[in-house]
Amino acid sequence: MTNKRKSMKNDAEKVAEKMYDPADYQKDEQLSKGMAVTHEQVSDDYTEGTIDGAIDAVDDNGNLINHHGEKMTNDRRRGENGGKKE
């Protein structure tokens, strides 16, 4: 195996073994930065609970608002609003 292939294999093993660490946000290494960005994206998707990214923010009163600034409810039950925007 050439030195270049060995180096690539070692780099791949580093990536495969890497787990998210909160300190990744402060590190300057490319791998740590990538892990921090990926963690942020997954966290956003999980928090928003929607694949379309409908919930983008919280207004000054703590109400959920979409990316158009429209108020939304966090009530997922079927009923009056059925979890849809008000």
C-alpha angles and dihedrals in degrees: 000000000000122000091249092054091047090051092049091049091050091049091050091050090052090054093045092051095044119110127187116273122183088229088067089086091065099040124099097211116113092231093052092047090050091050091050092051092046091048090051092051093048091045091051092049092047093047095047091047092207133097093215095057093235094158110065106157151352120250125228091276095051095256120143114251130183127229089276092057092251118145116250133190123233091209106120094183121109111250140075097359099009091210093300128128117282 
